[in-house]
Amino acid sequence: MSMCMVVTEAVPPRLRGRLAVWLLEIRAGVYVGDVSKRIREMIWFQVSELAEDGNAVMAWATNTESGFDFITYGENARMPVDFQGLRLVKYTPRADDNQGED
């Protein structure tokens, strides 16, 4: 078993309820727990099936150089990239992120 965290944005209430069965919601849309690989994969299947137009990220402790791994679902300004075997996050501002600035 390993520590697992899921962060969701704009997902349907039924997914939030489903996540709360397996993980503790410590802030709105932020879930944590200590789960097996099998349960983690089942949770991610639920996220990918029920998130609709929302987005989510799941991170979990694992035996890698960084000590964790993660997976994402949906569109977000932060997307994973592989850099020489290391998982990093690329930030691409959305067009509406700069509105109102001169």
N, CA, C and O atoms as a DFTB+ gen file, in Angstrom:
408 C
 N C O
     1  1       0.845      -1.175       0.000
     2  2       0.000       0.000       0.000
     3  2       0.893       1.242       0.000
     4  3       2.002       1.241       0.533
     5  1       0.367       2.296      -0.617
     6  2       1.131       3.535      -0.659
     7  2       0.186       4.731      -0.629
     8  3      -0.994       4.633      -0.964
     9  1       0.746       5.857      -0.216
    10  2      -0.007       7.103      -0.147
    11  2      -0.451       7.493      -1.555
    12  3       0.318       7.392      -2.511
    13  1      -1.689       7.935      -1.669
    14  2      -2.265       8.315      -2.952
    15  2      -3.042       9.611      -2.761
    16  3      -3.701       9.799      -1.738
    17  1      -2.967      10.502      -3.742
    18  2      -3.703      11.757      -3.686
    19  2      -4.378      11.993      -5.039
    20  3      -3.780      11.759      -6.089
    21  1      -5.628      12.457      -5.003
    22  2      -6.360      12.825      -6.208
    23  2      -6.845      14.251      -6.031
    24  3      -7.415      14.600      -4.997
    25  1      -6.615      15.082      -7.054
    26  2      -7.117      16.459      -7.055
    27  2      -8.026      16.602      -8.263
    28  3      -7.635      16.273      -9.383
    29  1      -9.242      17.095      -8.038
    30  2     -10.216      17.225      -9.120
    31  2     -10.652      18.679      -9.278
    32  3     -10.614      19.463      -8.330
    33  1     -11.065      19.018     -10.493
    34  2     -11.653      20.325     -10.798
    35  2     -12.844      20.103     -11.710
    36  3     -12.757      19.362     -12.690
    37  1     -13.947      20.740     -11.390
    38  2     -15.147      20.750     -12.239
    39  2     -15.630      19.350     -12.608
    40  3     -15.985      19.093     -13.759
    41  1     -15.642      18.449     -11.628
    42  2     -16.143      17.097     -11.879
    43  2     -17.540      16.963     -11.275
    44  3     -17.883      17.696     -10.348
    45  1     -18.343      16.043     -11.786
    46  2     -19.701      15.851     -11.272
    47  2     -19.707      15.377      -9.808
    48  3     -18.781      14.698      -9.364
    49  1     -20.750      15.740      -9.077
    50  2     -20.859      15.320      -7.669
    51  2     -20.783      13.810      -7.486
    52  3     -20.264      13.348      -6.470
    53  1     -21.282      13.029      -8.438
    54  2     -21.253      11.575      -8.267
    55  2     -19.816      11.049      -8.237
    56  3     -19.542      10.064      -7.551
    57  1     -18.892      11.686      -8.965
    58  2     -17.493      11.271      -8.892
    59  2     -16.906      11.659      -7.544
    60  3     -16.173      10.874      -6.943
    61  1     -17.212      12.837      -7.067
    62  2     -16.713      13.262      -5.754
    63  2     -17.192      12.304      -4.673
    64  3     -16.434      11.953      -3.768
    65  1     -18.451      11.880      -4.764
    66  2     -18.973      10.909      -3.807
    67  2     -18.279       9.570      -3.914
    68  3     -17.995       8.937      -2.897
    69  1     -18.005       9.131      -5.116
    70  2     -17.323       7.853      -5.334
    71  2     -15.912       7.898      -4.758
    72  3     -15.464       6.937      -4.132
    73  1     -15.205       9.020      -4.969
    74  2     -13.851       9.151      -4.427
    75  2     -13.861       9.141      -2.897
    76  3     -12.961       8.592      -2.262
    77  1     -14.892       9.756      -2.320
    78  2     -14.983       9.829      -0.854
    79  2     -15.197       8.456      -0.212
    80  3     -14.973       8.303       0.989
    81  1     -15.623       7.465      -0.983
    82  2     -15.767       6.113      -0.443
    83  2     -14.390       5.524      -0.128
    84  3     -14.236       4.798       0.854
    85  1     -13.391       5.835      -0.957
    86  2     -12.066       5.227      -0.827
    87  2     -11.019       6.135      -0.200
    88  3     -10.055       5.664       0.403
    89  1     -11.218       7.443      -0.347
    90  2     -10.211       8.404       0.097
    91  2     -10.853       9.467       0.993
    92  3     -12.069       9.656       0.959
    93  1     -10.046      10.153       1.783
    94  2     -10.520      11.219       2.652
    95  2     -10.431      12.547       1.914
    96  3      -9.367      12.901       1.405
    97  1     -11.537      13.288       1.851
    98  2     -11.534      14.602       1.186
    99  2     -11.068      15.644       2.198
   100  3     -11.834      16.045       3.073
   101  1      -9.798      16.089       2.082
   102  2      -9.221      17.004       3.057
   103  2      -9.462      18.473       2.719
   104  3      -9.367      19.328       3.598
   105  1      -9.765      18.770       1.493
   106  2     -10.199      20.082       1.010
   107  2     -11.127      19.798      -0.157
   108  3     -11.166      18.674      -0.659
   109  1     -11.867      20.793      -0.592
   110  2     -12.778      20.589      -1.718
   111  2     -11.993      20.097      -2.928
   112  3     -11.124      20.802      -3.441
   113  1     -12.301      18.890      -3.379
   114  2     -11.658      18.325      -4.562
   115  2     -10.291      17.713      -4.332
   116  3      -9.637      17.302      -5.291
   117  1      -9.835      17.638      -3.073
   118  2      -8.521      17.063      -2.761
   119  2      -8.733      15.842      -1.864
   120  3      -9.259      15.955      -0.756
   121  1      -8.316      14.670      -2.360
   122  2      -8.547      13.399      -1.673
   123  2      -7.219      12.711      -1.403
   124  3      -6.342      12.707      -2.267
   125  1      -7.056      12.128      -0.221
   126  2      -5.832      11.397       0.112
   127  2      -6.191      10.076       0.780
   128  3      -7.261       9.928       1.369
   129  1      -5.277       9.127       0.675
   130  2      -5.469       7.850       1.341
   131  2      -4.275       6.938       1.119
   132  3      -3.376       7.242       0.335
   133  1      -4.283       5.820       1.822
   134  2      -3.254       4.795       1.711
   135  2      -3.930       3.575       1.103
   136  3      -4.682       2.877       1.782
   137  1      -3.666       3.316      -0.176
   138  2      -4.390       2.273      -0.891
   139  2      -3.424       1.349      -1.627
   140  3      -2.273       1.705      -1.878
   141  1      -3.907       0.167      -1.966
   142  2      -3.113      -0.786      -2.749
   143  2      -3.094      -0.362      -4.218
   144  3      -3.871       0.496      -4.636
   145  1      -2.217      -0.960      -4.975
   146  2      -2.137      -0.675      -6.408
   147  2      -3.459      -1.016      -7.093
   148  3      -3.915      -0.272      -7.961
   149  1      -4.067      -2.117      -6.715
   150  2      -5.337      -2.536      -7.321
   151  2      -6.439      -1.512      -7.069
   152  3      -7.199      -1.180      -7.979
   153  1      -6.527      -1.014      -5.843
   154  2      -7.542      -0.009      -5.512
   155  2      -7.234       1.305      -6.219
   156  3      -8.143       1.972      -6.714
   157  1      -5.951       1.682      -6.268
   158  2      -5.564       2.912      -6.970
   159  2      -5.972       2.844      -8.440
   160  3      -6.493       3.820      -8.979
   161  1      -5.744       1.716      -9.087
   162  2      -6.132       1.559     -10.492
   163  2      -7.642       1.589     -10.658
   164  3      -8.135       2.128     -11.649
   165  1      -8.387       1.026      -9.719
   166  2      -9.850       1.069      -9.760
   167  2     -10.351       2.503      -9.585
   168  3     -11.289       2.924     -10.263
   169  1      -9.722       3.252      -8.672
   170  2     -10.098       4.655      -8.467
   171  2      -9.856       5.448      -9.746
   172  3     -10.698       6.249     -10.154
   173  1      -8.698       5.224     -10.382
   174  2      -8.405       5.974     -11.611
   175  2      -9.384       5.619     -12.736
   176  3      -9.753       6.484     -13.531
   177  1      -9.796       4.378     -12.803
   178  2     -10.799       3.979     -13.786
   179  2     -12.091       4.771     -13.552
   180  3     -12.707       5.253     -14.503
   181  1     -12.495       4.902     -12.291
   182  2     -13.694       5.681     -11.963
   183  2     -13.524       7.138     -12.378
   184  3     -14.443       7.738     -12.936
   185  1     -12.354       7.707     -12.107
   186  2     -12.084       9.100     -12.489
   187  2     -12.208       9.255     -13.998
   188  3     -12.886      10.165     -14.474
   189  1     -11.562       8.376     -14.753
   190  2     -11.561       8.508     -16.215
   191  2     -12.946       8.268     -16.820
   192  3     -13.246       8.789     -17.894
   193  1     -13.781       7.495     -16.152
   194  2     -15.131       7.230     -16.649
   195  2     -16.135       8.313     -16.258
   196  3     -17.078       8.570     -17.006
   197  1     -15.954       8.948     -15.110
   198  2     -16.981       9.830     -14.568
   199  2     -16.631      11.315     -14.565
   200  3     -17.490      12.133     -14.238
   201  1     -15.415      11.691     -14.913
   202  2     -14.999      13.099     -14.810
   203  2     -15.634      14.002     -15.861
   204  3     -15.651      15.221     -15.691
   205  1     -16.151      13.435     -16.931
   206  2     -16.786      14.201     -18.012
   207  2     -15.860      15.310     -18.501
   208  3     -14.754      15.021     -18.957
   209  1     -16.285      16.577     -18.416
   210  2     -15.475      17.690     -18.926
   211  2     -14.513      18.254     -17.887
   212  3     -13.788      19.208     -18.167
   213  1     -14.502      17.673     -16.693
   214  2     -13.598      18.137     -15.648
   215  2     -12.185      17.633     -15.879
   216  3     -11.888      17.024     -16.906
   217  1     -11.319      17.895     -14.909
   218  2      -9.961      17.376     -14.995
   219  2      -9.522      16.887     -13.631
   220  3     -10.077      17.275     -12.603
   221  1      -8.518      16.030     -13.637
   222  2      -8.042      15.433     -12.399
   223  2      -6.579      15.025     -12.544
   224  3      -6.074      14.813     -13.647
   225  1      -5.926      14.923     -11.404
   226  2      -4.570      14.383     -11.348
   227  2      -4.519      13.431     -10.159
   228  3      -5.088      13.703      -9.102
   229  1      -3.834      12.322     -10.351
   230  2      -3.594      11.375      -9.262
   231  2      -2.088      11.234      -9.102
   232  3      -1.366      11.025     -10.077
   233  1      -1.622      11.350      -7.864
   234  2      -0.204      11.154      -7.552
   235  2      -0.102      10.103      -6.456
   236  3      -0.951      10.035      -5.567
   237  1       0.949       9.282      -6.526
   238  2       1.128       8.243      -5.518
   239  2       2.612       7.998      -5.278
   240  3       3.452       8.206      -6.155
   241  1       2.904       7.552      -4.065
   242  2       4.278       7.221      -3.695
   243  2       4.706       5.952      -4.424
   244  3       3.951       4.983      -4.508
   245  1       5.929       5.974      -4.948
   246  2       6.462       4.805      -5.641
   247  2       7.986       4.849      -5.612
   248  3       8.581       5.844      -5.199
   249  1       8.599       3.778      -6.048
   250  2      10.051       3.660      -6.014
   251  2      10.661       4.214      -7.300
   252  3      11.134       3.454      -8.145
   253  1      10.647       5.531      -7.443
   254  2      11.288       6.211      -8.573
   255  2      12.267       7.234      -8.019
   256  3      12.333       7.446      -6.808
   257  1      13.022       7.865      -8.901
   258  2      13.986       8.865      -8.448
   259  2      13.301      10.002      -7.695
   260  3      13.841      10.507      -6.710
   261  1      12.128      10.404      -8.146
   262  2      11.406      11.488      -7.477
   263  2      10.618      11.010      -6.260
   264  3      10.221      11.822      -5.425
   265  1      10.390       9.700      -6.151
   266  2       9.661       9.155      -5.022
   267  2       8.157       9.088      -5.227
   268  3       7.423       8.644      -4.344
   269  1       7.703       9.524      -6.384
   270  2       6.273       9.486      -6.690
   271  2       6.073       9.412      -8.194
   272  3       7.005       9.623      -8.970
   273  1       4.845       9.109      -8.593
   274  2       4.462       9.154      -9.999
   275  2       3.076       9.769     -10.057
   276  3       2.411       9.893      -9.028
   277  1       2.634      10.154     -11.235
   278  2       1.321      10.781     -11.354
   279  2       0.751      10.558     -12.744
   280  3       1.465      10.237     -13.694
   281  1      -0.567      10.742     -12.830
   282  2      -1.289      10.614     -14.085
   283  2      -2.347      11.711     -14.112
   284  3      -2.846      12.121     -13.064
   285  1      -2.689      12.187     -15.306
   286  2      -3.679      13.263     -15.413
   287  2      -4.827      12.857     -16.326
   288  3      -4.712      11.944     -17.144
   289  1      -5.932      13.563     -16.159
   290  2      -7.111      13.368     -17.009
   291  2      -7.678      14.746     -17.324
   292  3      -7.756      15.607     -16.448
   293  1      -8.075      14.952     -18.581
   294  2      -8.722      16.192     -18.981
   295  2      -7.732      17.282     -19.338
   296  3      -6.517      17.111     -19.239
   297  1      -8.290      18.408     -19.757
   298  2      -7.458      19.539     -20.165
   299  2      -7.111      20.400     -18.970
   300  3      -7.954      20.679     -18.117
   301  1      -5.844      20.819     -18.921
   302  2      -5.355      21.673     -17.855
   303  2      -4.152      22.426     -18.385
   304  3      -3.507      21.974     -19.331
   305  1      -3.840      23.560     -17.795
   306  2      -2.671      24.333     -18.221
   307  2      -1.367      23.620     -17.864
   308  3      -0.318      23.922     -18.433
   309  1      -1.430      22.682     -16.929
   310  2      -0.249      21.916     -16.525
   311  2      -0.378      20.489     -17.040
   312  3      -1.303      19.765     -16.670
   313  1       0.553      20.094     -17.893
   314  2       0.508      18.763     -18.492
   315  2       1.844      18.057     -18.277
   316  3       2.898      18.692     -18.308
   317  1       1.796      16.738     -18.058
   318  2       3.041      15.995     -17.835
   319  2       3.866      15.858     -19.112
   320  3       3.330      15.726     -20.212
   321  1       5.177      15.893     -18.932
   322  2       6.116      15.639     -20.025
   323  2       7.208      14.716     -19.496
   324  3       7.531      14.734     -18.308
   325  1       7.767      13.913     -20.388
   326  2       8.863      13.017     -20.027
   327  2      10.166      13.656     -20.478
   328  3      10.339      13.942     -21.663
   329  1      11.084      13.883     -19.545
   330  2      12.379      14.464     -19.861
   331  2      13.452      13.495     -19.392
   332  3      13.770      13.442     -18.204
   333  1      14.012      12.729     -20.323
   334  2      15.055      11.753     -20.051
   335  2      14.669      10.812     -18.914
   336  3      15.468      10.529     -18.021
   337  1      13.425      10.334     -18.969
   338  2      12.943       9.378     -17.978
   339  2      12.401       9.997     -16.700
   340  3      11.919       9.278     -15.825
   341  1      12.471      11.308     -16.579
   342  2      11.962      12.009     -15.405
   343  2      10.652      12.694     -15.769
   344  3      10.576      13.400     -16.774
   345  1       9.626      12.489     -14.959
   346  2       8.319      13.114     -15.216
   347  2       8.339      14.536     -14.687
   348  3       8.580      14.768     -13.502
   349  1       8.083      15.484     -15.574
   350  2       8.010      16.897     -15.216
   351  2       6.653      17.439     -15.631
   352  3       5.860      16.741     -16.264
   353  1       6.393      18.685     -15.271
   354  2       5.124      19.324     -15.615
   355  2       5.421      20.576     -16.428
   356  3       6.214      21.427     -16.025
   357  1       4.765      20.668     -17.582
   358  2       4.904      21.828     -18.460
   359  2       3.692      22.717     -18.265
   360  3       2.554      22.251     -18.320
   361  1       3.940      24.003     -18.036
   362  2       2.854      24.964     -17.865
   363  2       2.668      25.740     -19.162
   364  3       3.608      26.356     -19.665
   365  1       1.467      25.709     -19.693
   366  2       1.118      26.455     -20.896
   367  2      -0.071      27.341     -20.555
   368  3      -1.186      26.843     -20.400
   369  1       0.154      28.662     -20.436
   370  2      -0.965      29.542     -20.079
   371  2      -2.085      29.461     -21.106
   372  3      -1.844      29.380     -22.311
   373  1      -3.296      29.486     -20.611
   374  2      -4.461      29.524     -21.508
   375  2      -4.632      30.936     -22.018
   376  3      -4.156      31.888     -21.400
   377  1      -5.314      31.078     -23.149
   378  2      -5.524      32.401     -23.745
   379  2      -6.269      33.334     -22.781
   380  3      -5.987      34.532     -22.748
   381  1      -7.209      32.806     -22.002
   382  2      -7.995      33.656     -21.107
   383  2      -7.260      33.941     -19.790
   384  3      -7.768      34.718     -18.981
   385  1      -6.078      33.343     -19.540
   386  2      -5.317      33.607     -18.318
   387  2      -4.742      35.014     -18.283
   388  3      -4.473      35.535     -17.200
   389  1      -4.546      35.645     -19.437
   390  2      -3.918      36.962     -19.492
   391  2      -4.905      38.094     -19.726
   392  3      -4.482      39.227     -19.953
   393  1      -6.172      37.835     -19.681
   394  2      -7.151      38.887     -19.900
   395  2      -7.096      39.889     -18.749
   396  3      -6.915      39.512     -17.592
   397  1      -7.253      41.149     -19.078
   398  2      -7.246      42.189     -18.075
   399  2      -5.861      42.708     -17.755
   400  3      -5.734      43.663     -16.988
   401  1      -4.806      42.108     -18.320
   402  2      -3.450      42.590     -18.096
   403  2      -3.041      43.468     -19.264
   404  3      -3.442      43.236     -20.404
   405  1      -2.241      44.474     -18.968
   406  2      -1.759      45.372     -20.031
   407  2      -0.368      45.006     -20.451
   408  3       0.201      45.650     -21.333
